[in-house]
Amino acid sequence: MSTRPSHLKMIGISLVVFISTTGPALHAQTLEFEALQNAAADAGAVEAQLQLGEILLYGNRGLPQDKARGMALISQAANAEHTAAQAVLGKVLLDGFYVEADPETGLRLLQAAAGKGNRLAEETLGRAFLWGEGTPADPIKAQTYLNSAAMKGSPDAMRILGEQLIDGRIMDQDIAAGVLLLERAVDAGDAKAQIALGSLLLYGGSLPKDRPRASALFIEAAKAGNGEGLHHLGADMMWRRVDPKAAKALLIQSGELGTGAAWATLAEGAMFGFLGKDRRGQFETFAEKARAAGETSVAKLEALRQLYGINMRASGPDAIHMLEQASADGNADAAKFLIQLVRDGNRLNVRKAPEQAAIYLEQYSHLLDPADRERLGFTLKLAGTRRFDQFDEFTTEFESRPDLKTPDFGMDIFASNPNFAIYVLQSRLKQQGKAVGPPDGYAGRRTLKALSRACRTLPYAHPCRDTVMQPKIIGELLAQR
């Protein structure tokens, strides 16, 4: 459902949000809209043009969406050097969600508005430079813009910057400053900040675990209509087998609040027997709810059931066919899993076939975002070689793209070519002066000891006590910048 951006302000005209769109309320709303239209007809009424343009562009107030007219009005106000209009138009052109993206123009408008102190423009530029959206990533610029927007009271900027300072992967870590920013956003009543801080306290790592505070933050967010925190809490309880009945209730409540991923988590829990008996019945119930909520990850769960014979006869070819059909229907999660599965095989009923995986990547590349296409293409190169003389070249390529580094990508590299993953870590540790032995891609005694020491520097160090050769740990180590 579209919502009207919070930064909109009326000058001389009061637009009221009506609960009902029938009878007197609809009539009053129509009159208000007509008044705004009349005001916007004045060539100098840039504020009214911006407000009417946003209503039409986003389809707010229960009115039909008219993107072309909305963009024309916003552009008219922006051309008159209206700062807020420049920020809105720049964001729309950079995002490319409502109209075709034009990053060059969008960035120019945003920088003009930010130069005049506009908070929305600063926040948008901070995101763009942080994630490399429409422009090369630049953490220093990202931090500058986000900090300025946060100082002006933007909860989104406080939350984003706070998370990054605590995480320390992209920006220099400053946990105290990051927590302070998140607490400020929480005090402002920002539900997303409540969930962000609650998640850090729930799982521990950079911050000490504090489940009671995390639960309280998640409950407050749920009161505001955001059930994502309840999803985190319920999933954590379910996977740890802590009070499965309460975990199930929390996940159901989260799903009913609109968190589609909660239904997918319930389906996965049912599939693996974490919700008691009747695996098949519960899986199908929750999977249907997840599909209705638009959760495309259910296709992967259904393929896993088929692969490993969970409540059915195991069949690799049937699982592949199922994923092909889902991918053909536009399911990006299914396409990604299909490529990974065929790339690596599963040592049971799917053979490793990187060449076929490359065909799938080309066939379904339109479903994937550019970063995922690059990541999968890189892992396919790794999966197709066992030549150690190419590892230096691949390592240089990998290390030159810090913007692509994530724990999931690290795990995917480890899955596609474990020797290369170890080689990268050996090379990195050797450059740091650590004793790892020769960089040969093999986890010998000295390498394992060095990896174990490196593992203890991760936020989640407790799995290191078992074995460092876990996909999650290797993925986290590879994701370090």
N, C-alpha and C positions, 0 to 999 in steps of 0.2 A: 504494500500500500504506500502510495506516495505521501510524503510529509512536507510541509512548508518549511524551508530553511529558517532556523531560529534567528538569523541575523536580520531578517526582514523587519522594517519599521515603517509605519504609516505616517504620513505628514498630512494632517487636515482631513483624513478619511479614515474611518474605523471599519475594518473588515472583521466580522465576528465569525468564529468557528461554530457552526451549528451542529448539534447532535443529529437532528432530524433534517432530512432533505425533502420533506413533503409539506404541503399546506402552507401556513403563514411563514414558517422558517425558510422554505424555498423561495417564497415571494420576497422576503426581506433580503435574502442572499442575492437574488437577482438584482434588486435595486442597488445594493452595495456594489455589485460588479459593474452595473451600468454607470454608477457614479465614478468608479475608477477608470472605466473606459473613456468617459467624458474628460476626466482630468488628464489622462495620458495623451489625448488628442492635441493638447497644447505642446508645441514643439519644444518649449523650455521646461516642461514638467518631467525632468529626467527621473526623479524619484518615483513618480507614478508609472512611468514607462518601465522602469526596472521591476517594480512590484507586479504589474500586470503581465510583463514578459515572463517572470518566474512562474506565476500561476498557470499561464498557458503552456509553458515549456514542461513543467512537472506534472500538469494535470491535477492541480490542487483544487480545494474548495468544491469538490464534486463536479467540477466543470470538465467538459471534453478537452482532451489534450490537443494542442495545436502548436507543434514544435516550430514550424516555419514562422508563424506570426510571433511566437514567444521570442525566438532568436532575433527576429528583426527589431523588436522593441528593446531588448537588452543591448543589442548592438548600437541602436540609435543613442541610448543613454551612455554607452561606453565611448562612442565617438565624440560625445560632448564632454569627455574627460571626467565623467562621473566615477569617482574612485571605486565605490562599491560595485557598480556595474562592470567596471574593468575586471575586478576580482571574480565576479560571478561568471562573466563570459570567458575569462581565462581558464577558470577551473573546468567549465563545460567543454571547452576545446581541448584541454589537456587530457581530461578523462576519456572523452570519446564515447560516453555512455548514451547520451541523448541524441547527439549528432556525430557526424564523422569527425574523428580526431584531427586536430591541426596543432601539434605540439609547439611548432615554432611561434605561431601567433599567440597561442595560449600562454607560453612562457613570457613572451614580451609584455602581454597585458598584465600578467601576474606580477612581474618585476616592477612594472610602472605603479601598480596599486600598492605593492609592498614598500616601494620607495616613499610612498606617502603615509606609511604606517598602518595599512589595512590588515587587520588580524586574519581574515579569511585567506587573503593572498599569501601571507607569511606561513600560515599553517599548511596550505596547499603546496607551496614551494618546498617546505620542509619535508613533506611526504615524498614529493617528486625526487628530490636530491637524495633522500634516504634510500629509496628503493630503485632509483634509476628509471622512473616513469616518464618517458618523453624526453629524457635528458640523461647523460651519463651520471652515474651515482657519484655523489660528492659528500661524504659524511660531515666534513667541516661546514660546508654551506648548510647542510640539513640541520645541524645542531644550532647554527646561528639563527636560522629562520624559526625553528621550533621554539627556541629559547625566547625569542622576541614575542612570538604569539602566546607563549605560556605566561610571560610577564604581563600581557594584556588580559589574562584571565581565560584563555581558551582551554577547556578541559581536555579536548582531544590532543592538543599540543602537549599539555602536561603529561597525559597518559603515555603518548608515543615516546616522548623524550625520556620520561621516567623509566619506561621498560628498557629502552636502549642503554641508558646509563647503568642500570642494574645488570643487564645481560653482558655488556662489554664486548660483544662480538664485532660490532661495527664502529662504535664510538669507544673512547677510553672509558674504562669502567669507573664509576663513582657511585657506589651503592647508596651512601648517605643522601646524596643529592637526588638520586633517582627515587628513593623512598619518599623523600619530602615532596617531590612533585606529584607522585601518586596519591599521597595523603591529601594534598591540596585539592586534587581532582575529586577524591572521595568526599571531602568536606563540601565540595560544590554540588554533591548529589549525582555525580556522573556514574551511571550503572556500569559502563564498560570499565571504568577505573576500579570500581569495587570488585569486578570479576578479575581484572588483571592482578591487583594486589592480593586478592584472595587465592588465586592460583599459585602465586609465588609462595604464599604462606602454607598452602595445602601440601605442595610437593616438596618444599624445602629446597636447599641448594644454595643459591646466593643469599637467601634469607633463612633464618631458623624456622623450622616448622612450627605452625601455630594453628592447629585445626579448629579450635573454638572460634578464633577471630576470623579465619577463612569462612567457616560456616555462617557466622553472623553477617559477613559482607555479602555472601551469596544470597542469603535470605533477604537482605535489604534490596539487592538488585532484582530479585524475583518480585518483590512488592511493587517495583517500578515496571514490571512486565517483562523483564529480561531473565530467562530461565537458563542461560548458558552456565552460570555458576552451579546451579543444581545439577546440571549435566556432569560437570567436573566432579562434584562431590559424590553423586550416585555412582558414576563409573569407577571412581577410586574405591569406593566401598564394595562394589560388585566384584571387581577383579581381585581384591584382597580377601574376598569372602567374609567381609564384615557385615553381619546382619543383612543377608540377601533380600529379605522382605522390605526392609527400610530402603535399601539401595534401589530396588525396583520401583518403589513408590516415588522416590525422588526423581528417578529418570522419567517416569510417566508424567509427573508434574511438570518437569522441564519440557517434555514433548508437547504437552497441552498448552504451554506458554509460547510455543512456536519454535522451539529448538529442534529442528528436524533431525539433527545428528543424534539426539537422545534416543529416537526410535531405532536408528541404525545400531546404536550401542546395545540396546535391548535385544535386537535381533541377533547380534553377534554373541551376546552373553547366553541367549537361549541356545544358539547353535553349539556352543562349547560346554553346555551343561551347567552354567553358572546361575541359572534361575530355577533349578529344581527339575522335576520330571516334565514329560510332555515337550521334549525339545522341538519336535516337528510342528506341533500346534502353535506353540509360542513364537517360534521363528516366523511362521507364515503370518501370524497376526501382526507382529511388530514390523516385519519386512513390508507388509502392505501399507502400514501407517507411514513408514519411512519413504516409500515410493510416492505416496500421496503428498508428502511434504517436499518432494523434489530431491530427495537424497539419492544421488547416483551411485554411492558406494555400495548399495545393496547388490548390484550386479557382481561385484567382486566377492561378496559373501556367498552368493548363490554359486559362483564358479568354484569357490573353495569347497563347498559342500559336495559338488560333483567330483572335484579332483580327488578328495580323500574319502569319499563314500560315507558322508555323515547323513544317516537316515535314508541312504539310497546306495545303489551300486556305483562304485568308483569308476570313473571314465575320464581319462585325459582328453580324448578327441571330443567328447560331448561338452566338456568344460570350455575347450577352445572354440567350439561352434557357438556356444552360448555367449562368449565374450565377443566373438566376431559380430553376432547379431546385435548385441547391445552397442558396440562401437558404430556399426552401420546406422543405428538409430540416433547417433549423436552423443553417446555417453562417454565423456572424457575419462572418467575413472576406469571404465572397462577397457578403453583403448590403452591406457597407460599400463594397467595390470597385464593385459594381453602381451604387450611388447616385452615387459620384464619377464613374464613367465616363459615365453618362447626363447627369449635371449638366454636365460639361465637353465631352463628345464627344471624338473623337480625331483629327479632321480627316482621316479616312481612310474609315472605314466605319460610324461611329457619330455621329449628329448630336447636337448639344448640345440638351438638352431639360430644363431645370430643373423644369418643371411635372411631368413624368413622374418625375423623380428625387424630387420631394417626395411623390409617391404611393408610391414604393418605401420612402421613409423611414417613412411612416405604416404601411405594410404590414408592415415588418420591424423596427419600432422595439423590439419586445420582445426582439430578439436582441442589442441594443446596450446598453452601459452608459450611465447618465445623462449622463456627460461627453461621450461620443461623439455621443449624440443632440443635445446642445446645440451641439456643434461643427459637426456636419453641418447642423443647422437654420440656424445662422448663415451658413455658406457658401452655402446655398441662397438665402437672402435676398440675398446679394451677387451670386450668379450671375444672379438675376432682375432686376437693375437696372443701368443705366448712368447713373443720375441722380446727378451729383456733389453736388447739393444735399442728398442723403441721407447723404453720407459723414461729416459731422460727427456725426450721430446714431449711425451704425454705429461710428465711432471711439470715442465715449464708451462704448458698450456693450462693445466689445472690451477697452478699457483698464480697465473696471471689474471684469473677471473674470480676475485674475492666475492663479487656480487652474486655468483652462482652457488657459493658454499653454504650448505645447510646440512644438519645432521642426517636428514633423509637422503640427500644426495650422497653423503659419505657412506651410508649404509648400502646404497645402490651400487656405488663403486666397489665396495667390498664384496657384494654379491656377484658382480660381473667379472671381477678379476682380483681375488684376494691377494695375490702376489704384488700387484701394482699398489694396492692400498698400503701394504706393509712397506713397500719400497719408498713411497712418498713420505711416510712417517719416519722411516730410517733416515732419509735424506734431510728432512727437516730437523730431526733431533741431532744429527751429526753437525749441522750448521750451527746449532746452539751449543756445541761443545760437549754433548752427551756421549757416553760410551755405548755404542750400539753394535759395534762390529761392522763388517763390510756391508754396504747397502746392496743386498742381493735379493730382496723380496721374500726372504724366509724368516720366520719368527723363531730364531734361535734363542739360546739362553740369555745372552746379553741384550738382545732386542726386547725380549719379553720383560726383563727387569726394567729397561728404560721405559717401555710402554706402561708398565705398572706404576712407575713413579709419575709419569705424565698423567695417567688416569686419575691419580689422587688430587690433581689440580682442577679437575672438572667440578662443576657445581653439584653433580650427583655422583659423589665418589663411592658411595656404599657398594655398588656392584663390583668394584675393583677387587673386593676380597674373594670373589668367586674365581673368575678368570677374566683377564683383560681381552681375550679373544672373543668378545661378544660383538655382534653387529652394531648394537646401539653404542657401545663404547668406541669402537673403531670409527663409526660415523661421527660421533661427537668430536673425536680427536682430529679427524680430517676437516671438520667444519671450522676449526679454529683458524683465525686470520692472523 
